[in-house]
Amino acid sequence: MHITILALGSRGDIQPYATLGNGLKSAGHQVRFITFESFASLVAENKLDFHPIQGNAQALVANGGADMLGLIRSFGSLAGGYARDLSVPQLGETDLIINQLPMGLYGLDLAEKYGVPMVLASVIPVARTKTFPLMGFPKLPLPGYNKATYYLGEQIGWQMFRTVINRWRKQTLNLPPLPIAGYFGQLGTRQIPIVNGFSQHVVPHPVDWNEHIHITGYWFPEDVHWQPPNDLSGFIEAGNPPVFIGFGSMPIKDPQRTTNIILEALKQTGQRGILHMGWGGLGNQSLPDNVFEIDYAPYDWLFPRMATVIHHGGSGTTAFGLRSGIPSCVVSFVFDQHYWGERIAALGAGPKPIRYKELTVERLAEAIRIGVGNFRIKQKAAELSQKIQAENGIKNALTIFEKMLCTNSA
């Protein structure tokens, strides 16, 4: 079959969907990938057909700042251009549209226009449930509160994009405008199923999710035989396993101050460190001999070689950290990150998360000591890794897609 995937966001947001696309292609399907033009190399690595959208995710994140509303506003400012570039004349020939959640846009409208089946794919739990509140909302013991947070979160996001999307529907697709409440009531139904690319061992299936809301397991790439540069492999092998610290695509207003906190925490704990520069520009200063700076290394290669992993809690980075079997701790910036940090701690695979605004030498040093020295946490991390590695998220997702198409064509 021919599959079109729409995905929007930072590299960490895009990569799981590109990996999913690669797995679908390996199974014999043709896959078109629609995302920012700046991710051309990522799409090429996964050998997918590419339909580029104008825009640069790194610039958007930098302009949005390290808060969720700022990021939503930044992506909202891009919505008009994104719609303009979505004039894909071959889209009517596709058999299935896979639209990313929660930042995914336009998939439902395109599916309606061309009469193509669509599935929503997410790497974070955003389907309505009474079991826990929407991530980003506090936990409160109020009747009906948990489910209400989803309605509120949906409307905050939808109202940001409603005007642009309805204009595009009318002027480009010749479709009627969507109502003020949007289309969220249709999500998680037979018409618009949701496929979640995370592990049931990390997020257990809520009892009120129906048969149209699936959990497949994480979408990991096939084993990549990556050859590290000699200086990186030499550093790792020169002593005890180092501590990885990196915050991915998160913008950092004062990278020098944050780097100094990291260096002092490593010094106080007597640990060697690998510092990931990321989009925040960490490590752009003189570093001691016990700290090695990297711009890139695949996490599936790097993390198993670490003593513990300190990261920002992005869903993809969290997945690689949990699969590695190494204790991890989240320094959270926005939205889903603190949720993942709390899940890691609740599962016993790492210490409690630290909010970036509250990051201090003392808190970071304590997290490092726990990650490196707590035997019980090391054991829990290793046990959870085995369960995650036993899942085959891409194969499970493909089974769902194929079954859905067979049902629709019957």
DOSE-985636 format. One record per residue (C-alpha): residue number from 1; residue in one letter; chain; x negated, y, z. Coordinates in nm, 4 decimals. Each point is the difference from the previous one (the first is absolute). Example, Ala and Ser with C-alpha at 12.3 -4.5 7.8 and 13.67 -1.06 7.14 Angstrom:
2
 num residuo cadena       px       py       pz
   1       a      A  -1.2300  -0.4500   0.7800
   2       s      A  -0.1370   0.3440  -0.0660
END
This chain:
410
 num residuo cadena       px       py       pz
   1       m      A   0.0000   0.0000   0.0000
   2       h      A  -0.0939   0.3670  -0.0303
   3       i      A  -0.0259   0.1853   0.3309
   4       t      A  -0.0370   0.3740   0.0652
   5       i      A  -0.1368   0.1148   0.3381
   6       l      A   0.0417   0.3595   0.1226
   7       a      A  -0.2227   0.1093   0.2890
   8       l      A  -0.0938   0.3385   0.1465
   9       g      A  -0.2413   0.1035   0.2755
  10       s      A  -0.3611  -0.0325   0.1094
  11       r      A  -0.2305  -0.2831  -0.1070
  12       g      A   0.1007  -0.1985   0.3073
  13       d      A   0.3655   0.0427  -0.0977
  14       i      A  -0.0594  -0.1030  -0.3608
  15       q      A  -0.2425  -0.2895   0.0445
  16       p      A   0.2447  -0.2639   0.1362
  17       y      A   0.2286   0.0566  -0.2987
  18       a      A  -0.2899  -0.0217  -0.2442
  19       t      A  -0.1026  -0.3239   0.1713
  20       l      A   0.3572  -0.1275  -0.0291
  21       g      A  -0.0020   0.0944  -0.3679
  22       n      A  -0.3259  -0.1875  -0.0517
  23       g      A   0.1496  -0.3095   0.1602
  24       l      A   0.3082   0.0227  -0.2207
  25       k      A  -0.2209   0.0377  -0.3060
  26       s      A  -0.2054  -0.3038   0.1032
  27       a      A   0.3270  -0.1942   0.0119
  28       g      A   0.0526   0.0783  -0.3683
  29       h      A   0.2121   0.3148   0.0106
  30       q      A  -0.0633   0.3315  -0.1739
  31       v      A  -0.0267   0.2861   0.2492
  32       r      A   0.0168   0.3753  -0.0611
  33       f      A  -0.1143   0.2199   0.2895
  34       i      A   0.1233   0.3605   0.0389
  35       t      A  -0.1996   0.2185   0.2394
  36       f      A  -0.2319   0.3026   0.0186
  37       e      A  -0.2528   0.0400  -0.2813
  38       s      A  -0.2758   0.0187   0.2637
  39       f      A   0.0507  -0.3724   0.0710
  40       a      A  -0.0893  -0.1089  -0.3529
  41       s      A  -0.3026  -0.1978   0.1220
  42       l      A   0.2052  -0.1841   0.2643
  43       v      A   0.2603  -0.0984  -0.2593
  44       a      A  -0.2751  -0.1080  -0.2401
  45       e      A  -0.1659  -0.2130   0.2708
  46       n      A   0.3278  -0.1883   0.0333
  47       k      A   0.0327  -0.0357  -0.3801
  48       l      A   0.3440   0.1613  -0.0188
  49       d      A   0.1587   0.2093  -0.2739
  50       f      A  -0.0165   0.3618   0.1151
  51       h      A   0.2521   0.2819  -0.0367
  52       p      A  -0.1631   0.3000   0.1727
  53       i      A   0.1789   0.2763   0.1892
  54       q      A  -0.1666   0.3399   0.0342
  55       g      A  -0.1273   0.0713   0.3479
  56       n      A  -0.2722  -0.0750   0.2520
  57       a      A   0.0943  -0.1683   0.3269
  58       q      A  -0.3123   0.1171   0.1830
  59       a      A   0.0795   0.3645  -0.0734
  60       l      A   0.3613  -0.0505   0.1088
  61       v      A  -0.1006  -0.1577   0.3295
  62       a      A  -0.2546   0.2756   0.0632
  63       n      A   0.2605   0.2694  -0.0645
  64       g      A   0.2616  -0.1802   0.2078
  65       g      A  -0.2148  -0.0283   0.3072
  66       a      A   0.0052  -0.2772   0.2578
  67       d      A   0.3727   0.0056   0.0813
  68       m      A   0.2865  -0.1889  -0.1597
  69       l      A   0.2171   0.2997  -0.0916
  70       g      A  -0.2984   0.1664  -0.1655
  71       l      A  -0.0672  -0.3107  -0.2062
  72       i      A   0.3668  -0.0274  -0.1025
  73       r      A   0.0011   0.3665  -0.1055
  74       s      A  -0.3138  -0.0555  -0.2069
  75       f      A   0.1456  -0.2986  -0.1814
  76       g      A   0.3282   0.1867  -0.0358
  77       s      A  -0.1770   0.2799  -0.1854
  78       l      A  -0.1179  -0.2605  -0.2501
  79       a      A   0.3462  -0.1479  -0.0634
  80       g      A   0.0825   0.2128  -0.3043
  81       g      A  -0.3187  -0.0876  -0.1866
  82       y      A   0.0308  -0.3616   0.1022
  83       a      A   0.3472  -0.0159  -0.1559
  84       r      A  -0.1226   0.1668  -0.3195
  85       d      A  -0.2748  -0.2582  -0.0444
  86       l      A   0.2424  -0.2868   0.0571
  87       s      A   0.1366   0.0170  -0.3543
  88       v      A  -0.1116  -0.3550  -0.0773
  89       p      A   0.1659  -0.0927  -0.3306
  90       q      A  -0.0763  -0.3720   0.0455
  91       l      A   0.1614  -0.0188   0.3442
  92       g      A   0.3202  -0.1446  -0.1386
  93       e      A  -0.2018  -0.3031  -0.1110
  94       t      A  -0.1109  -0.0878   0.3526
  95       d      A   0.1682  -0.2868   0.1851
  96       l      A  -0.0532   0.1288   0.3550
  97       i      A  -0.0871   0.3284   0.1720
  98       i      A  -0.1884  -0.0224   0.3299
  99       n      A   0.0246   0.3319   0.1840
 100       q      A  -0.2224   0.0768   0.2967
 101       l      A   0.1452   0.1047   0.3362
 102       p      A   0.0055   0.2337   0.1901
 103       m      A  -0.1573   0.2634  -0.2286
 104       g      A   0.1292  -0.1648  -0.3166
 105       l      A   0.2202   0.2122  -0.2257
 106       y      A   0.2057  -0.0405  -0.3150
 107       g      A   0.0097  -0.3781  -0.0270
 108       l      A   0.3709  -0.0248   0.0768
 109       d      A   0.0804   0.2719  -0.2535
 110       l      A  -0.2044  -0.1687  -0.2738
 111       a      A   0.1558  -0.3376   0.0790
 112       e      A   0.3463   0.1569  -0.0267
 113       k      A  -0.0851   0.1725  -0.3273
 114       y      A  -0.1436  -0.3059  -0.1745
 115       g      A   0.2090  -0.2695   0.1684
 116       v      A  -0.3090  -0.1681   0.1415
 117       p      A  -0.0077  -0.1941   0.3318
 118       m      A  -0.1968   0.1688   0.2751
 119       v      A  -0.1557  -0.1045   0.3269
 120       l      A  -0.1420   0.2272   0.2668
 121       a      A  -0.3388  -0.1066   0.1336
 122       s      A  -0.1432   0.1247   0.3277
 123       v      A  -0.3067  -0.0610   0.2112
 124       i      A   0.1615   0.1525   0.3094
 125       p      A   0.3355  -0.0868   0.1645
 126       v      A   0.2475   0.2693  -0.1084
 127       a      A   0.3213  -0.2029  -0.0457
 128       r      A   0.2678   0.0905   0.2534
 129       t      A   0.0049  -0.2091   0.3166
 130       k      A   0.1223   0.0239   0.3574
 131       t      A  -0.3079  -0.1905   0.1206
 132       f      A  -0.2412   0.2962   0.0038
 133       p      A   0.0101   0.3675  -0.1060
 134       l      A  -0.1392   0.1280  -0.3267
 135       m      A  -0.3723   0.0446   0.0421
 136       g      A  -0.0856   0.3549   0.0956
 137       f      A   0.2950   0.0216   0.2393
 138       p      A  -0.0409  -0.0546   0.3759
 139       k      A   0.1457  -0.3058   0.1720
 140       l      A   0.3109   0.1039   0.1961
 141       p      A   0.2458  -0.2242   0.1895
 142       l      A   0.3115   0.1535  -0.1584
 143       p      A   0.2896  -0.1994  -0.1511
 144       g      A  -0.0128   0.0141  -0.3797
 145       y      A  -0.3203   0.2068   0.0058
 146       n      A  -0.2275  -0.2383  -0.1890
 147       k      A   0.2199  -0.0280  -0.3078
 148       a      A   0.0780   0.3737   0.0063
 149       t      A  -0.3708   0.0811  -0.0430
 150       y      A   0.0076  -0.1646  -0.3442
 151       y      A   0.2934   0.2117  -0.1162
 152       l      A  -0.1780   0.3131   0.1235
 153       g      A  -0.3336  -0.0933  -0.1558
 154       e      A   0.1634  -0.0870  -0.3317
 155       q      A   0.1732   0.3341  -0.0197
 156       i      A  -0.3109   0.1996   0.0921
 157       g      A  -0.1830  -0.1607  -0.2924
 158       w      A   0.2935   0.0044  -0.2421
 159       q      A   0.0853   0.3683   0.0448
 160       m      A  -0.3614   0.0879  -0.0857
 161       f      A   0.0411  -0.1564  -0.3450
 162       r      A   0.3758   0.0096  -0.0684
 163       t      A   0.0123   0.3180  -0.2085
 164       v      A  -0.2894  -0.0979  -0.2271
 165       i      A   0.1227  -0.3563  -0.0466
 166       n      A   0.3572   0.1053  -0.0796
 167       r      A  -0.1249   0.2567  -0.2513
 168       w      A  -0.2114  -0.2694  -0.1656
 169       r      A   0.2932  -0.2432  -0.0025
 170       k      A   0.2200   0.2575  -0.1734
 171       q      A  -0.2465   0.1577  -0.2445
 172       t      A  -0.2180  -0.2989  -0.0922
 173       l      A   0.1945  -0.3170   0.0746
 174       n      A   0.3514   0.1330  -0.0669
 175       l      A   0.1214  -0.1518   0.3269
 176       p      A   0.2375   0.1507   0.2576
 177       p      A  -0.1588   0.1500   0.3130
 178       l      A  -0.0331  -0.2102   0.3106
 179       p      A   0.2111   0.0971   0.3045
 180       i      A  -0.1408   0.1940   0.2899
 181       a      A  -0.0524  -0.3210   0.1971
 182       g      A  -0.2097  -0.1509  -0.2807
 183       y      A  -0.0113  -0.3704  -0.0765
 184       f      A  -0.1287  -0.1383   0.3276
 185       g      A   0.3176  -0.1926   0.0728
 186       q      A  -0.0839  -0.2251  -0.2962
 187       l      A  -0.3460  -0.0944   0.1252
 188       g      A  -0.0437  -0.3525   0.1266
 189       t      A   0.2957  -0.1312  -0.2000
 190       r      A   0.0256  -0.2458  -0.2878
 191       q      A  -0.0179   0.2977  -0.2395
 192       i      A  -0.3151   0.1457   0.1592
 193       p      A  -0.1896  -0.2612   0.2048
 194       i      A  -0.3028   0.0958   0.2087
 195       v      A  -0.3206  -0.2046  -0.0028
 196       n      A  -0.2369   0.0744   0.2880
 197       g      A  -0.3706  -0.0687  -0.0523
 198       f      A  -0.1017  -0.0569   0.3603
 199       s      A  -0.0223  -0.3025   0.2285
 200       q      A   0.2857  -0.1411   0.2056
 201       h      A  -0.2633  -0.0699   0.2661
 202       v      A  -0.0606   0.3750   0.0277
 203       v      A   0.3576   0.1247  -0.0515
 204       p      A   0.2479  -0.2781   0.0891
 205       h      A   0.3111  -0.0117  -0.2196
 206       p      A   0.2733   0.2084   0.1726
 207       v      A   0.3151  -0.2034   0.0616
 208       d      A   0.2201   0.2575  -0.1772
 209       w      A  -0.1956  -0.0016  -0.3275
 210       n      A   0.2045  -0.1894  -0.2574
 211       e      A  -0.1101  -0.2438  -0.2715
 212       h      A  -0.0779   0.2896  -0.2364
 213       i      A  -0.2792   0.1348   0.2240
 214       h      A  -0.3095  -0.2194  -0.0231
 215       i      A  -0.3380  -0.0281   0.1732
 216       t      A  -0.2584  -0.1643  -0.2260
 217       g      A  -0.3306   0.0358   0.1809
 218       y      A  -0.2708   0.2510  -0.0938
 219       w      A  -0.1017   0.0577  -0.3625
 220       f      A  -0.3702  -0.0716   0.0136
 221       p      A  -0.2304  -0.0109  -0.3040
 222       e      A  -0.1673  -0.3209  -0.1062
 223       d      A  -0.3436  -0.0542   0.1496
 224       v      A  -0.2319   0.2577  -0.1530
 225       h      A  -0.3658  -0.0937  -0.0220
 226       w      A  -0.1273   0.3488   0.0741
 227       q      A  -0.3725   0.0611   0.0149
 228       p      A  -0.0877   0.2609   0.2644
 229       p      A  -0.2883   0.2393  -0.0538
 230       n      A  -0.3214  -0.1177   0.1621
 231       d      A  -0.0080   0.2779   0.2582
 232       l      A   0.3507  -0.0868   0.1261
 233       s      A  -0.0596  -0.3747   0.0244
 234       g      A  -0.3395   0.0687   0.1556
 235       f      A   0.1525   0.2215   0.2684
 236       i      A   0.2685  -0.2552   0.0887
 237       e      A  -0.2516  -0.2821   0.0259
 238       a      A  -0.2531   0.2029   0.2017
 239       g      A   0.1756  -0.0475   0.3363
 240       n      A   0.3246  -0.0824   0.1753
 241       p      A   0.3179   0.0538  -0.2053
 242       p      A   0.0707   0.3746  -0.0192
 243       v      A   0.3225   0.1870   0.0775
 244       f      A   0.1919   0.1291  -0.3014
 245       i      A   0.1533   0.3472   0.0373
 246       g      A   0.1878   0.1718  -0.2815
 247       f      A   0.3228   0.1900  -0.0555
 248       g      A   0.0629  -0.0641  -0.3682
 249       s      A   0.1958   0.2667  -0.1868
 250       m      A   0.0785   0.2132   0.3052
 251       p      A  -0.1013   0.3682  -0.0247
 252       i      A  -0.2123   0.1164   0.2937
 253       k      A  -0.0201   0.3712   0.0790
 254       d      A  -0.3304  -0.0223   0.1870
 255       p      A  -0.1882  -0.3075  -0.1268
 256       q      A  -0.3204   0.0994   0.1793
 257       r      A   0.1717   0.0053   0.3408
 258       t      A   0.1650  -0.3354  -0.0691
 259       t      A  -0.3321  -0.1458  -0.1158
 260       n      A  -0.1654   0.1213   0.3203
 261       i      A   0.2695  -0.1744   0.2085
 262       i      A  -0.0638  -0.3231  -0.1912
 263       l      A  -0.3780   0.0221   0.0348
 264       e      A   0.0179   0.0690   0.3741
 265       a      A   0.2457  -0.2862   0.0574
 266       l      A  -0.2311  -0.2394  -0.1842
 267       k      A  -0.2947   0.1273   0.2027
 268       q      A   0.1808  -0.0452   0.3321
 269       t      A   0.1042  -0.3547  -0.0884
 270       g      A  -0.3387  -0.0953  -0.1444
 271       q      A   0.1555  -0.1102  -0.3288
 272       r      A  -0.1136   0.0319  -0.3574
 273       g      A   0.2553   0.1481  -0.2372
 274       i      A   0.1118   0.0129  -0.3605
 275       l      A   0.1629   0.3347  -0.0694
 276       h      A   0.2364   0.0285  -0.2950
 277       m      A  -0.0065   0.3503  -0.1476
 278       g      A   0.3576  -0.0184  -0.1359
 279       w      A   0.1958   0.2983  -0.1291
 280       g      A  -0.0669   0.1845   0.3267
 281       g      A  -0.3750   0.0291  -0.0673
 282       l      A  -0.1299  -0.1684   0.3155
 283       g      A  -0.3746  -0.0321   0.0446
 284       n      A  -0.1032   0.2968  -0.2130
 285       q      A  -0.2882   0.0739   0.2372
 286       s      A  -0.3147  -0.1589   0.1366
 287       l      A   0.0758  -0.3471   0.1369
 288       p      A  -0.2047  -0.2141   0.2420
 289       d      A  -0.1654  -0.3208  -0.1188
 290       n      A   0.2655  -0.2168   0.1686
 291       v      A   0.2786   0.1455  -0.2184
 292       f      A   0.0397  -0.0773  -0.3706
 293       e      A   0.2295   0.2097  -0.2189
 294       i      A   0.1970  -0.1476  -0.2888
 295       d      A   0.2233   0.1469  -0.2667
 296       y      A   0.1503  -0.3326  -0.1039
 297       a      A  -0.0057  -0.3698   0.0804
 298       p      A   0.2960  -0.2380  -0.0435
 299       y      A   0.1567  -0.0600   0.3383
 300       d      A   0.0543  -0.3697  -0.0635
 301       w      A  -0.3801  -0.0329  -0.0298
 302       l      A  -0.0984   0.2517   0.2674
 303       f      A   0.2359  -0.0501   0.2938
 304       p      A  -0.0832  -0.3655   0.0793
 305       r      A  -0.3632   0.1083   0.0438
 306       m      A   0.0862   0.2598   0.2678
 307       a      A   0.0151  -0.0255   0.3809
 308       t      A   0.3202   0.2064   0.0116
 309       v      A   0.1831   0.2311  -0.2389
 310       i      A   0.1211   0.3545   0.0776
 311       h      A   0.2275   0.1381  -0.2728
 312       h      A   0.2899   0.2391  -0.0693
 313       g      A   0.2722  -0.2630  -0.0090
 314       g      A   0.1001   0.0158  -0.3642
 315       s      A   0.2063  -0.3063  -0.0879
 316       g      A  -0.2595  -0.1396  -0.2422
 317       t      A  -0.2952   0.0575   0.2324
 318       t      A   0.1975  -0.1527   0.2869
 319       a      A   0.0674  -0.3083  -0.2127
 320       f      A  -0.3690  -0.0503  -0.0819
 321       g      A  -0.0920   0.0560   0.3641
 322       l      A   0.2475  -0.2614   0.1236
 323       r      A  -0.1003  -0.2526  -0.2661
 324       s      A  -0.3698   0.0403   0.0871
 325       g      A   0.0488  -0.1537   0.3450
 326       i      A  -0.1923   0.2899   0.1552
 327       p      A   0.1546   0.2167   0.2771
 328       s      A   0.1153   0.3387  -0.1252
 329       c      A   0.1213   0.3301   0.1428
 330       v      A   0.1978   0.2732  -0.1727
 331       v      A  -0.0716   0.3725   0.0218
 332       s      A   0.3325   0.1204  -0.1379
 333       f      A   0.0744   0.3185  -0.1945
 334       v      A   0.3532  -0.0265  -0.1465
 335       f      A   0.3224  -0.2003  -0.0447
 336       d      A  -0.0569  -0.3767  -0.0074
 337       q      A  -0.3538  -0.0010   0.1361
 338       h      A   0.0811   0.0123   0.3710
 339       y      A   0.2594  -0.2717  -0.0561
 340       w      A  -0.2653  -0.2313  -0.1445
 341       g      A  -0.2331   0.0868   0.2866
 342       e      A   0.2680  -0.0942   0.2503
 343       r      A   0.0682  -0.3272  -0.1841
 344       i      A  -0.3702  -0.0905   0.0130
 345       a      A  -0.0065   0.0624   0.3754
 346       a      A   0.3308  -0.1826   0.0605
 347       l      A  -0.1345  -0.3040  -0.1878
 348       g      A  -0.3122   0.0051   0.2185
 349       a      A  -0.2311   0.0530  -0.2989
 350       g      A  -0.1446   0.3318   0.1171
 351       p      A   0.0211   0.2834   0.2529
 352       k      A   0.2784   0.2584   0.0091
 353       p      A  -0.0036   0.2595  -0.2805
 354       i      A  -0.1368   0.3509   0.0432
 355       r      A   0.1669   0.3007  -0.1599
 356       y      A  -0.2565   0.1971  -0.1974
 357       k      A   0.0977   0.3230   0.1793
 358       e      A  -0.0922  -0.1723   0.3265
 359       l      A  -0.3261  -0.1551  -0.1208
 360       t      A  -0.2865   0.0462   0.2465
 361       v      A  -0.3376  -0.1628   0.0516
 362       e      A   0.1330  -0.1764   0.3091
 363       r      A   0.3095  -0.1451  -0.1716
 364       l      A  -0.1950  -0.1147  -0.3048
 365       a      A  -0.2773  -0.1520   0.2105
 366       e      A   0.2562  -0.1949   0.2031
 367       a      A   0.1643  -0.1318  -0.3179
 368       i      A  -0.3405  -0.1123  -0.1290
 369       r      A  -0.0849  -0.1758   0.3283
 370       i      A   0.3314  -0.1877  -0.0014
 371       g      A  -0.0269  -0.0974  -0.3655
 372       v      A  -0.3565  -0.1233   0.0316
 373       g      A   0.0118  -0.1554   0.3454
 374       n      A   0.3514  -0.1310   0.0780
 375       f      A  -0.0007  -0.3767  -0.0629
 376       r      A   0.3790  -0.0349   0.0156
 377       i      A   0.0512   0.2689  -0.2647
 378       k      A  -0.2617  -0.1629  -0.2233
 379       q      A   0.1831  -0.3322   0.0348
 380       k      A   0.3419   0.1542  -0.0780
 381       a      A  -0.1399   0.1811  -0.3056
 382       a      A  -0.1469  -0.3256  -0.1322
 383       e      A   0.3261  -0.1928   0.0568
 384       l      A   0.2081   0.2666  -0.1746
 385       s      A  -0.2441   0.0019  -0.2925
 386       q      A   0.0541  -0.3720  -0.0571
 387       k      A   0.3789   0.0456  -0.0143
 388       i      A  -0.0277   0.2913  -0.2441
 389       q      A  -0.2432  -0.1838  -0.2263
 390       a      A   0.2417  -0.2944  -0.0208
 391       e      A   0.2593   0.2227  -0.1698
 392       n      A   0.0057   0.0679  -0.3742
 393       g      A   0.1788   0.3320  -0.0311
 394       i      A  -0.0394   0.0421  -0.3758
 395       k      A   0.1249  -0.3511  -0.0779
 396       n      A   0.2970   0.0491   0.2334
 397       a      A   0.0832   0.3353  -0.1609
 398       l      A  -0.0170  -0.1506  -0.3490
 399       t      A   0.2424  -0.2747   0.1018
 400       i      A   0.2459   0.2658   0.1187
 401       f      A  -0.0331   0.2044  -0.3210
 402       e      A   0.0514  -0.3015  -0.2238
 403       k      A   0.3005  -0.1213   0.2000
 404       m      A   0.1525   0.3470  -0.0118
 405       l      A  -0.0329   0.0186  -0.3792
 406       c      A   0.1501  -0.3468  -0.0415
 407       t      A   0.2968   0.1012   0.2175
 408       n      A   0.0539   0.3237  -0.1946
 409       s      A  -0.0157  -0.1753  -0.3372
 410       a      A   0.2367  -0.2804   0.1047
END
